[in-house]
Amino acid sequence: MDAFASAIAAVPAWLWAALSAVSLVLAVASLAVMPRLLIALPDDWLLQPRPGLAGRLAAAPPRARIGVLARNAAGGLLVVLGILMLFVPGQGVLTILAGLVLVDLPGRMRVARWLLAKGRVARAVDRLRGRAGVAPLQRPPEQGRGEASPEGR
């Protein structure tokens, strides 16, 4: 325990202040952006097949490829920030979910379905969408309530 206390004491005060400021900004941003992203999803989003990044880039005209790449970069950033928010104040799981909505990576739909199968996350998303007057997300029929896993069992 002494080693931990001395390691914490060795961190400069300016770094603690910077980390606190980043944490506050992430918490406020996630509260502002995440609900809008989750409400904007079509209710059958989890049921629609999605092409991967290579498929989207091949099908997109040259100017639209920049948008596809920018959306994927933003989604990747949201996933990273969501993982960070699991340890600092903020809506970590919802931010990861919003990042998965934007990226075109293999397995992202499987992870999104797994996250949305979790009772608390599914109830929170459905309650949010209900307050906005939007239908709840439809889930695949093979997915039991909270029983699915990323491995697709």
DRENPA-958303 format. One record per residue (C-alpha): x, y, z. Coordinates in steps of 0.5 Angstrom, whole numbers. Example, Ala and Ser with C-alpha at 12.3 -4.5 7.8 and 13.67 -1.06 7.14 Angstrom:
2
- X; Y; Z
- 25; -9; 16;
- 27; -2; 14;
end
This chain:
153
- X; Y; Z
- 0; 0; 0;
- 6; 5; 1;
- 8; 4; -6;
- 1; 6; -8;
- 1; 12; -4;
- 8; 14; -6;
- 6; 13; -13;
- 0; 18; -12;
- 4; 23; -9;
- 9; 23; -14;
- 4; 25; -20;
- 4; 33; -20;
- -2; 37; -18;
- -2; 40; -25;
- -3; 33; -28;
- -9; 32; -23;
- -12; 38; -25;
- -12; 36; -32;
- -15; 30; -31;
- -20; 32; -27;
- -22; 38; -33;
- -22; 32; -38;
- -26; 28; -34;
- -31; 33; -33;
- -31; 35; -40;
- -32; 28; -42;
- -38; 27; -37;
- -42; 33; -40;
- -40; 32; -47;
- -43; 24; -46;
- -49; 27; -43;
- -50; 32; -49;
- -49; 27; -55;
- -50; 20; -53;
- -58; 21; -52;
- -58; 24; -59;
- -55; 19; -62;
- -59; 13; -59;
- -65; 17; -60;
- -63; 18; -68;
- -62; 10; -69;
- -68; 7; -73;
- -71; 2; -69;
- -69; -4; -73;
- -62; -2; -73;
- -60; -8; -69;
- -63; -13; -75;
- -60; -9; -81;
- -54; -13; -84;
- -48; -8; -85;
- -42; -8; -90;
- -36; -7; -87;
- -31; -1; -88;
- -28; -4; -94;
- -35; -5; -97;
- -37; 2; -95;
- -31; 5; -98;
- -31; 1; -105;
- -39; 3; -105;
- -38; 10; -104;
- -36; 16; -109;
- -29; 19; -108;
- -31; 25; -104;
- -36; 21; -99;
- -30; 16; -97;
- -28; 22; -93;
- -34; 22; -89;
- -34; 15; -88;
- -27; 15; -86;
- -29; 21; -81;
- -35; 17; -78;
- -30; 11; -77;
- -25; 16; -73;
- -30; 19; -69;
- -33; 12; -67;
- -27; 10; -65;
- -25; 16; -61;
- -32; 15; -58;
- -30; 7; -56;
- -24; 10; -53;
- -27; 15; -49;
- -32; 10; -47;
- -27; 6; -44;
- -24; 11; -41;
- -31; 13; -38;
- -31; 6; -35;
- -26; 9; -30;
- -28; 16; -29;
- -35; 20; -29;
- -39; 19; -35;
- -43; 14; -39;
- -38; 9; -41;
- -42; 4; -43;
- -47; 8; -47;
- -41; 12; -50;
- -38; 5; -52;
- -45; 3; -55;
- -45; 10; -59;
- -38; 9; -62;
- -40; 2; -64;
- -46; 5; -68;
- -41; 9; -72;
- -35; 5; -74;
- -35; -1; -79;
- -31; -6; -76;
- -32; -13; -76;
- -36; -16; -70;
- -39; -9; -68;
- -46; -11; -69;
- -45; -17; -64;
- -42; -13; -59;
- -47; -8; -60;
- -53; -13; -59;
- -49; -16; -53;
- -49; -9; -50;
- -56; -8; -51;
- -58; -15; -49;
- -56; -13; -42;
- -62; -11; -38;
- -60; -5; -35;
- -57; -2; -41;
- -63; -4; -45;
- -68; -1; -40;
- -64; 5; -40;
- -64; 6; -48;
- -71; 4; -49;
- -73; 9; -43;
- -69; 14; -46;
- -72; 13; -53;
- -79; 12; -50;
- -79; 19; -47;
- -77; 22; -54;
- -83; 19; -57;
- -79; 14; -61;
- -80; 6; -61;
- -75; 2; -57;
- -70; -2; -61;
- -72; -8; -64;
- -67; -14; -62;
- -66; -21; -66;
- -71; -26; -64;
- -65; -31; -62;
- -63; -26; -57;
- -65; -28; -50;
- -66; -22; -44;
- -59; -21; -42;
- -56; -28; -44;
- -53; -27; -50;
- -45; -26; -50;
- -40; -23; -55;
- -38; -30; -58;
- -45; -30; -60;
- -48; -36; -56;
end
